[in-house]
Amino acid sequence: MGALIDVVEEYLIEIGWKFEKDDDNDVIKTGVNAKNASFRLIIYSLEEKDLLTIYVAQDNNVPENKRILLAEFIARANYGLNLGNFDIDMEDGELGYKVSVDLEGGTLSADMVGNMVGAGVSTMDQYYPGLMAVLFSNATPEEAIIQIERPPTTH
């Protein structure tokens, strides 16, 4: 099997995205503009373990006084997610969404990379307004999650 990060690079070239590649650390960095915000993508592989991770991060770290609230928001959000998870570094407030795959015995395809990137970006973007509501509008984590996950009303 070729290097996992090379498959990612080929995919990004194919779709026309600009990126930076750190060959020494098997890391690719790029950015994406979504509906609600712009995000950084950090894509890295642990070749010796056949692991690939797509990490979607927002630019601003969560202030220390809001980290416990965001941790509750993340726990509530993660409960219903099928692919990937939110995480927060309680030390510095870095917040992101992570999608990983273990490819032992398998082969990474461009479609798989696209699905991972799409799942990470769309989920981060979907929940972003709720994150901001908890951070800046004094919404409770429960209220923010209900607002995001509530089925649309039909008239």
VOMAR-873546 format. One record per atom (N, C-alpha, C): residue number from 1; atom name; x, y negated, z. Coordinates in pm, whole numbers, plus 50000, padded with zeros to 5 digits. Atoms other than C-alpha are relative to their C-alpha. Example, Ala and Ser with C-alpha at 12.3 -4.5 7.8 and 13.67 -1.06 7.14 Angstrom:
# VOMAR-873546
(r 1, N, (50089, 50119, 50000))
(r 1, CA, (51230, 50450, 50780))
(r 1, C, (50090, 49880, 50000))
(r 2, N, (49918, 50119, 49994))
(r 2, CA, (51367, 50106, 50714))
(r 2, C, (49923, 49891, 50073))
***
This chain:
# VOMAR-873546
(r 1, N, (50086, 50119, 50000))
(r 1, CA, (50000, 50000, 50000))
(r 1, C, (50089, 49877, 50000))
(r 2, N, (49926, 50125, 50002))
(r 2, CA, (50128, 49651, 49918))
(r 2, C, (49978, 49925, 50130))
(r 3, N, (50014, 50081, 49879))
(r 3, CA, (50173, 49394, 50188))
(r 3, C, (49861, 49936, 50005))
(r 4, N, (50135, 50055, 49983))
(r 4, CA, (49837, 49281, 50325))
(r 4, C, (49997, 49852, 49966))
(r 5, N, (49999, 50145, 50023))
(r 5, CA, (49935, 48915, 50315))
(r 5, C, (50013, 49968, 49851))
(r 6, N, (49990, 50020, 50145))
(r 6, CA, (50020, 48953, 49944))
(r 6, C, (49862, 50013, 49933))
(r 7, N, (50137, 49986, 50053))
(r 7, CA, (49663, 49068, 49875))
(r 7, C, (49922, 49872, 50028))
(r 8, N, (50065, 50126, 49965))
(r 8, CA, (49538, 48758, 50057))
(r 8, C, (50048, 49889, 49906))
(r 9, N, (49944, 50102, 50088))
(r 9, CA, (49773, 48538, 49854))
(r 9, C, (49942, 50012, 49859))
(r 10, N, (50056, 49979, 50133))
(r 10, CA, (49653, 48691, 49527))
(r 10, C, (49854, 49956, 49993))
(r 11, N, (50140, 50041, 49995))
(r 11, CA, (49290, 48636, 49632))
(r 11, C, (49989, 49847, 49997))
(r 12, N, (50007, 50145, 49993))
(r 12, CA, (49350, 48270, 49720))
(r 12, C, (50042, 49935, 49868))
(r 13, N, (49959, 50050, 50132))
(r 13, CA, (49532, 48211, 49390))
(r 13, C, (49885, 50020, 49900))
(r 14, N, (50110, 49968, 50093))
(r 14, CA, (49245, 48380, 49203))
(r 14, C, (49883, 49902, 50014))
(r 15, N, (50114, 50092, 49981))
(r 15, CA, (48983, 48149, 49359))
(r 15, C, (50042, 49853, 49994))
(r 16, N, (49953, 50136, 50020))
(r 16, CA, (49204, 47842, 49315))
(r 16, C, (50021, 49917, 50126))
(r 17, N, (49976, 50072, 49875))
(r 17, CA, (49270, 47751, 49680))
(r 17, C, (50148, 49969, 50015))
(r 18, N, (49863, 50035, 49965))
(r 18, CA, (49584, 47567, 49782))
(r 18, C, (50028, 50051, 50140))
(r 19, N, (49965, 49945, 49869))
(r 19, CA, (49770, 47716, 50077))
(r 19, C, (50149, 49993, 50022))
(r 20, N, (49859, 49989, 49963))
(r 20, CA, (50100, 47739, 50259))
(r 20, C, (50023, 50142, 50048))
(r 21, N, (49968, 49863, 49959))
(r 21, CA, (50266, 48078, 50303))
(r 21, C, (50132, 50002, 50075))
(r 22, N, (49880, 49979, 49920))
(r 22, CA, (50517, 48165, 50573))
(r 22, C, (50035, 50148, 49989))
(r 23, N, (49963, 49861, 50026))
(r 23, CA, (50680, 48484, 50443))
(r 23, C, (50066, 50066, 50120))
(r 24, N, (49930, 49942, 49885))
(r 24, CA, (50889, 48530, 50757))
(r 24, C, (49905, 50054, 50105))
(r 25, N, (50096, 49960, 49896))
(r 25, CA, (50580, 48562, 50976))
(r 25, C, (49871, 50060, 49945))
(r 26, N, (50121, 49945, 50064))
(r 26, CA, (50324, 48699, 50726))
(r 26, C, (49876, 49918, 50036))
(r 27, N, (50108, 50093, 49969))
(r 27, CA, (50102, 48392, 50772))
(r 27, C, (49970, 49913, 49879))
(r 28, N, (50046, 50096, 50101))
(r 28, CA, (49898, 48187, 50526))
(r 28, C, (49910, 49900, 50071))
(r 29, N, (50084, 50106, 49944))
(r 29, CA, (49746, 47852, 50622))
(r 29, C, (49937, 49923, 49887))
(r 30, N, (50073, 50078, 50099))
(r 30, CA, (49483, 47667, 50428))
(r 30, C, (49886, 49929, 50073))
(r 31, N, (50114, 50070, 49943))
(r 31, CA, (49175, 47455, 50485))
(r 31, C, (49879, 50019, 49913))
(r 32, N, (50125, 49987, 50075))
(r 32, CA, (48814, 47460, 50381))
(r 32, C, (49901, 49895, 50049))
(r 33, N, (50108, 50092, 49968))
(r 33, CA, (48535, 47204, 50369))
(r 33, C, (49870, 50078, 49994))
(r 34, N, (50128, 49930, 49994))
(r 34, CA, (48207, 47359, 50480))
(r 34, C, (49887, 49896, 50010))
(r 35, N, (50116, 50089, 49995))
(r 35, CA, (47858, 47212, 50514))
(r 35, C, (50007, 49902, 50117))
(r 36, N, (50004, 50082, 49878))
(r 36, CA, (47897, 47083, 50871))
(r 36, C, (50134, 49942, 50042))
(r 37, N, (49868, 50046, 49956))
(r 37, CA, (48273, 47033, 50909))
(r 37, C, (50108, 50058, 49909))
(r 38, N, (49882, 49943, 50065))
(r 38, CA, (48620, 47103, 50774))
(r 38, C, (50072, 50085, 50102))
(r 39, N, (49933, 49907, 49909))
(r 39, CA, (48816, 47392, 50920))
(r 39, C, (50136, 50038, 49945))
(r 40, N, (49871, 49943, 50036))
(r 40, CA, (49169, 47526, 50921))
(r 40, C, (49985, 50152, 49998))
(r 41, N, (49996, 49855, 50005))
(r 41, CA, (49220, 47888, 50818))
(r 41, C, (50144, 50045, 50021))
(r 42, N, (49871, 49938, 49975))
(r 42, CA, (49512, 48082, 50958))
(r 42, C, (49978, 50149, 49976))
(r 43, N, (50017, 49860, 50037))
(r 43, CA, (49542, 48424, 50797))
(r 43, C, (50133, 50069, 50026))
(r 44, N, (49874, 49933, 49967))
(r 44, CA, (49798, 48663, 50938))
(r 44, C, (49983, 50150, 50003))
(r 45, N, (50003, 49855, 49999))
(r 45, CA, (49889, 49026, 50913))
(r 45, C, (50106, 50053, 50096))
(r 46, N, (49905, 49922, 49922))
(r 46, CA, (50059, 49269, 51146))
(r 46, C, (50020, 50127, 49918))
(r 47, N, (49981, 49893, 50097))
(r 47, CA, (50190, 49494, 50872))
(r 47, C, (50027, 50135, 50066))
(r 48, N, (49964, 49873, 49935))
(r 48, CA, (50334, 49756, 51109))
(r 48, C, (49879, 50068, 50065))
(r 49, N, (50122, 49943, 49941))
(r 49, CA, (49984, 49804, 51256))
(r 49, C, (49884, 50004, 49901))
(r 50, N, (50104, 50004, 50105))
(r 50, CA, (49790, 49763, 50928))
(r 50, C, (49881, 49913, 50041))
(r 51, N, (50105, 50091, 49954))
(r 51, CA, (49594, 49471, 51078))
(r 51, C, (50005, 49868, 49923))
(r 52, N, (50012, 50131, 50063))
(r 52, CA, (49470, 49158, 50902))
(r 52, C, (49898, 49919, 50079))
(r 53, N, (50091, 50087, 49926))
(r 53, CA, (49310, 48864, 51083))
(r 53, C, (49982, 49869, 49926))
(r 54, N, (50036, 50131, 50053))
(r 54, CA, (49131, 48559, 50945))
(r 54, C, (49953, 49919, 50120))
(r 55, N, (50036, 50085, 49887))
(r 55, CA, (49114, 48280, 51205))
(r 55, C, (49955, 49866, 49947))
(r 56, N, (50058, 50127, 50043))
(r 56, CA, (48890, 47978, 51144))
(r 56, C, (49998, 49908, 50122))
(r 57, N, (49987, 50089, 49884))
(r 57, CA, (48972, 47686, 51372))
(r 57, C, (49948, 49861, 49968))
(r 58, N, (50034, 50141, 50013))
(r 58, CA, (48833, 47344, 51429))
(r 58, C, (50124, 49919, 50039))
(r 59, N, (49879, 50080, 49977))
(r 59, CA, (49081, 47057, 51455))
(r 59, C, (50018, 49951, 50143))
(r 60, N, (49990, 50059, 49866))
(r 60, CA, (49002, 46931, 51804))
(r 60, C, (49989, 50106, 50108))
(r 61, N, (50008, 49909, 49887))
(r 61, CA, (49074, 47124, 52119))
(r 61, C, (49891, 49954, 50097))
(r 62, N, (50108, 50028, 49906))
(r 62, CA, (48795, 47145, 52377))
(r 62, C, (50059, 49937, 50126))
(r 63, N, (49950, 50060, 49876))
(r 63, CA, (48849, 46908, 52672))
(r 63, C, (49985, 50096, 50117))
(r 64, N, (49997, 49908, 49886))
(r 64, CA, (48928, 47085, 52997))
(r 64, C, (49867, 50005, 50075))
(r 65, N, (50125, 50004, 49923))
(r 65, CA, (48605, 46971, 53165))
(r 65, C, (49881, 50063, 49927))
(r 66, N, (50108, 49938, 50078))
(r 66, CA, (48395, 47135, 52889))
(r 66, C, (50028, 50147, 49968))
(r 67, N, (49961, 49864, 50041))
(r 67, CA, (48577, 47471, 52855))
(r 67, C, (49910, 50108, 50059))
(r 68, N, (50089, 49900, 49940))
(r 68, CA, (48354, 47664, 53096))
(r 68, C, (49866, 50001, 49926))
(r 69, N, (50125, 50007, 50077))
(r 69, CA, (48041, 47540, 52914))
(r 69, C, (50016, 50065, 49862))
(r 70, N, (49977, 49941, 50132))
(r 70, CA, (48192, 47635, 52578))
(r 70, C, (50022, 50150, 50010))
(r 71, N, (49983, 49855, 49981))
(r 71, CA, (48291, 47976, 52716))
(r 71, C, (49863, 50067, 50011))
(r 72, N, (50136, 49944, 49993))
(r 72, CA, (47923, 48035, 52802))
(r 72, C, (49935, 49997, 49861))
(r 73, N, (50054, 50009, 50136))
(r 73, CA, (47821, 47913, 52455))
(r 73, C, (50054, 50114, 49915))
(r 74, N, (49935, 49894, 50078))
(r 74, CA, (48071, 48155, 52300))
(r 74, C, (49946, 50138, 50038))
(r 75, N, (50053, 49869, 49956))
(r 75, CA, (47948, 48448, 52512))
(r 75, C, (49860, 50022, 49944))
(r 76, N, (50136, 49988, 50054))
(r 76, CA, (47590, 48379, 52406))
(r 76, C, (50002, 50020, 49849))
(r 77, N, (49991, 49986, 50146))
(r 77, CA, (47689, 48342, 52040))
(r 77, C, (50052, 50138, 49962))
(r 78, N, (49938, 49872, 50035))
(r 78, CA, (47909, 48653, 52033))
(r 78, C, (49907, 50118, 50018))
(r 79, N, (50088, 49888, 49970))
(r 79, CA, (47633, 48873, 52173))
(r 79, C, (49927, 50052, 49877))
(r 80, N, (50079, 49957, 50115))
(r 80, CA, (47439, 48882, 51847))
(r 80, C, (50078, 50012, 49869))
(r 81, N, (49922, 50000, 50124))
(r 81, CA, (47725, 48871, 51596))
(r 81, C, (50044, 50141, 49961))
(r 82, N, (49962, 49868, 50050))
(r 82, CA, (47802, 49171, 51377))
(r 82, C, (50143, 50008, 49951))
(r 83, N, (49867, 49998, 50059))
(r 83, CA, (48133, 49071, 51220))
(r 83, C, (50079, 49882, 50053))
(r 84, N, (49916, 50105, 49946))
(r 84, CA, (48395, 48874, 51410))
(r 84, C, (49951, 49951, 50134))
(r 85, N, (50036, 50057, 49870))
(r 85, CA, (48385, 48671, 51728))
(r 85, C, (50063, 49864, 50019))
(r 86, N, (49943, 50127, 49957))
(r 86, CA, (48440, 48327, 51872))
(r 86, C, (50097, 50029, 50113))
(r 87, N, (49915, 49993, 49882))
(r 87, CA, (48722, 48274, 52116))
(r 87, C, (50048, 49860, 50035))
(r 88, N, (49948, 50128, 49951))
(r 88, CA, (48865, 47992, 52325))
(r 88, C, (50120, 50030, 50088))
(r 89, N, (49883, 49992, 49914))
(r 89, CA, (49205, 47949, 52482))
(r 89, C, (49970, 49908, 50119))
(r 90, N, (50037, 50078, 49882))
(r 90, CA, (49118, 47837, 52835))
(r 90, C, (50115, 49911, 50047))
(r 91, N, (49885, 50083, 49961))
(r 91, CA, (49469, 47689, 52876))
(r 91, C, (50005, 49869, 49922))
(r 92, N, (49988, 50123, 50079))
(r 92, CA, (49472, 47444, 52585))
(r 92, C, (49872, 49958, 49928))
(r 93, N, (50129, 50036, 50060))
(r 93, CA, (49111, 47448, 52460))
(r 93, C, (49987, 50030, 49853))
(r 94, N, (50014, 49965, 50142))
(r 94, CA, (49180, 47585, 52112))
(r 94, C, (49879, 50091, 49983))
(r 95, N, (50124, 49928, 50025))
(r 95, CA, (48851, 47714, 51974))
(r 95, C, (49998, 50047, 49856))
(r 96, N, (50006, 49951, 50136))
(r 96, CA, (48804, 47935, 51672))
(r 96, C, (49912, 50122, 49986))
(r 97, N, (50076, 49880, 50033))
(r 97, CA, (48633, 48225, 51502))
(r 97, C, (50094, 50095, 49930))
(r 98, N, (49904, 49902, 50048))
(r 98, CA, (48821, 48544, 51425))
(r 98, C, (49929, 50120, 49938))
(r 99, N, (50046, 49879, 50066))
(r 99, CA, (48752, 48826, 51179))
(r 99, C, (50125, 50084, 49973))
(r 100, N, (49884, 49913, 50017))
(r 100, CA, (48994, 49120, 51185))
(r 100, C, (49957, 50134, 49942))
(r 101, N, (50026, 49867, 50053))
(r 101, CA, (49022, 49454, 51010))
(r 101, C, (50125, 50086, 50020))
(r 102, N, (49895, 49900, 49988))
(r 102, CA, (49228, 49765, 51081))
(r 102, C, (49995, 50085, 49874))
(r 103, N, (49999, 49933, 50130))
(r 103, CA, (49332, 49916, 50748))
(r 103, C, (50079, 50130, 49999))
(r 104, N, (49925, 49874, 49997))
(r 104, CA, (49512, 50228, 50866))
(r 104, C, (49927, 50104, 49916))
(r 105, N, (50060, 49900, 50086))
(r 105, CA, (49449, 50489, 50599))
(r 105, C, (49915, 49943, 49889))
(r 106, N, (50083, 50062, 50102))
(r 106, CA, (49274, 50237, 50375))
(r 106, C, (50078, 49901, 49917))
(r 107, N, (49938, 50096, 50089))
(r 107, CA, (49345, 49973, 50115))
(r 107, C, (49921, 49870, 50004))
(r 108, N, (50062, 50132, 50000))
(r 108, CA, (49273, 49600, 50138))
(r 108, C, (49973, 49958, 49856))
(r 109, N, (50035, 50051, 50133))
(r 109, CA, (49090, 49457, 49838))
(r 109, C, (49971, 49850, 50007))
(r 110, N, (50035, 50142, 50007))
(r 110, CA, (49029, 49101, 49723))
(r 110, C, (49858, 49976, 50049))
(r 111, N, (50138, 50015, 49953))
(r 111, CA, (48657, 49153, 49787))
(r 111, C, (49993, 50002, 50152))
(r 112, N, (49998, 49994, 49853))
(r 112, CA, (48732, 49246, 50148))
(r 112, C, (50051, 49868, 50058))
(r 113, N, (49947, 50129, 49954))
(r 113, CA, (48941, 48932, 50192))
(r 113, C, (49893, 49893, 49986))
(r 114, N, (50106, 50097, 50022))
(r 114, CA, (48662, 48723, 50042))
(r 114, C, (49887, 50013, 50100))
(r 115, N, (50106, 49978, 49902))
(r 115, CA, (48404, 48881, 50271))
(r 115, C, (50043, 49953, 50139))
(r 116, N, (49951, 50042, 49869))
(r 116, CA, (48622, 48819, 50576))
(r 116, C, (50005, 49847, 50010))
(r 117, N, (49993, 50146, 50000))
(r 117, CA, (48687, 48456, 50483))
(r 117, C, (49858, 49942, 50004))
(r 118, N, (50138, 50050, 50004))
(r 118, CA, (48320, 48402, 50399))
(r 118, C, (49928, 50016, 50132))
(r 119, N, (50065, 49977, 49871))
(r 119, CA, (48199, 48556, 50725))
(r 119, C, (50054, 49903, 50105))
(r 120, N, (49941, 50090, 49901))
(r 120, CA, (48443, 48351, 50931))
(r 120, C, (49958, 49856, 49981))
(r 121, N, (50033, 50140, 50027))
(r 121, CA, (48378, 48018, 50763))
(r 121, C, (49851, 49975, 50019))
(r 122, N, (50144, 50024, 49990))
(r 122, CA, (47999, 48055, 50739))
(r 122, C, (49952, 50008, 50145))
(r 123, N, (50043, 49990, 49860))
(r 123, CA, (47964, 48165, 51102))
(r 123, C, (50048, 49879, 50079))
(r 124, N, (49950, 50118, 49930))
(r 124, CA, (48188, 47888, 51233))
(r 124, C, (49918, 49877, 49962))
(r 125, N, (50078, 50115, 50045))
(r 125, CA, (47996, 47637, 51023))
(r 125, C, (49857, 50004, 50053))
(r 126, N, (50137, 49987, 49948))
(r 126, CA, (47656, 47771, 51133))
(r 126, C, (49992, 49957, 50147))
(r 127, N, (50004, 50029, 49856))
(r 127, CA, (47743, 47738, 51503))
(r 127, C, (50063, 49866, 50036))
(r 128, N, (49931, 50125, 49972))
(r 128, CA, (47941, 47415, 51473))
(r 128, C, (49909, 49890, 50058))
(r 129, N, (50086, 50103, 49940))
(r 129, CA, (47644, 47180, 51537))
(r 129, C, (49967, 50030, 50147))
(r 130, N, (50025, 49964, 49861))
(r 130, CA, (47571, 47372, 51857))
(r 130, C, (50120, 49974, 50088))
(r 131, N, (49877, 50030, 49926))
(r 131, CA, (47932, 47346, 51968))
(r 131, C, (50007, 49850, 50028))
(r 132, N, (49995, 50145, 49983))
(r 132, CA, (47917, 46971, 51912))
(r 132, C, (49892, 49950, 50095))
(r 133, N, (50108, 50040, 49909))
(r 133, CA, (47583, 46943, 52094))
(r 133, C, (50039, 50025, 50145))
(r 134, N, (49955, 49971, 49863))
(r 134, CA, (47733, 47110, 52401))
(r 134, C, (50110, 49903, 50040))
(r 135, N, (49888, 50089, 49969))
(r 135, CA, (48046, 46895, 52381))
(r 135, C, (49958, 49855, 50019))
(r 136, N, (50024, 50144, 50004))
(r 136, CA, (47891, 46557, 52311))
(r 136, C, (49857, 49955, 50028))
(r 137, N, (50140, 50041, 49979))
(r 137, CA, (47512, 46561, 52361))
(r 137, C, (49941, 50057, 50128))
(r 138, N, (50043, 49943, 49872))
(r 138, CA, (47492, 46735, 52698))
(r 138, C, (49895, 50110, 49984))
(r 139, N, (50089, 49884, 50017))
(r 139, CA, (47293, 47025, 52550))
(r 139, C, (50060, 50115, 50083))
(r 140, N, (49949, 49882, 49930))
(r 140, CA, (47318, 47341, 52757))
(r 140, C, (50038, 50105, 49895))
(r 141, N, (49967, 49893, 50095))
(r 141, CA, (47478, 47644, 52592))
(r 141, C, (49877, 50077, 49956))
(r 142, N, (50121, 49927, 50034))
(r 142, CA, (47144, 47823, 52606))
(r 142, C, (49915, 49923, 49899))
(r 143, N, (50078, 50082, 50093))
(r 143, CA, (46961, 47533, 52436))
(r 143, C, (50064, 49997, 49861))
(r 144, N, (49930, 50009, 50128))
(r 144, CA, (47226, 47506, 52166))
(r 144, C, (49988, 50130, 49921))
(r 145, N, (50011, 49871, 50068))
(r 145, CA, (47218, 47879, 52085))
(r 145, C, (49857, 50023, 49951))
(r 146, N, (50140, 49985, 50042))
(r 146, CA, (46837, 47885, 52075))
(r 146, C, (49974, 49917, 49876))
(r 147, N, (50020, 50088, 50115))
(r 147, CA, (46842, 47592, 51833))
(r 147, C, (50062, 50060, 49874))
(r 148, N, (49930, 49942, 50115))
(r 148, CA, (47091, 47769, 51605))
(r 148, C, (49933, 50128, 49952))
(r 149, N, (50046, 49865, 50035))
(r 149, CA, (46942, 48117, 51615))
(r 149, C, (49849, 50011, 49983))
(r 150, N, (50146, 49998, 50016))
(r 150, CA, (46572, 48024, 51611))
(r 150, C, (49964, 50016, 49853))
(r 151, N, (50041, 49985, 50140))
(r 151, CA, (46407, 48147, 51294))
(r 151, C, (49932, 49871, 49953))
(r 152, N, (50065, 50121, 50051))
(r 152, CA, (46294, 47861, 51069))
(r 152, C, (49849, 50016, 50003))
(r 153, N, (50146, 49996, 49996))
(r 153, CA, (45930, 47771, 51105))
(r 153, C, (49947, 49981, 49858))
(r 154, N, (50064, 50014, 50132))
(r 154, CA, (45703, 47805, 50804))
(r 154, C, (49866, 49933, 50021))
(r 155, N, (50129, 50072, 49993))
(r 155, CA, (45403, 47586, 50738))
(r 155, C, (49910, 50043, 49890))
***
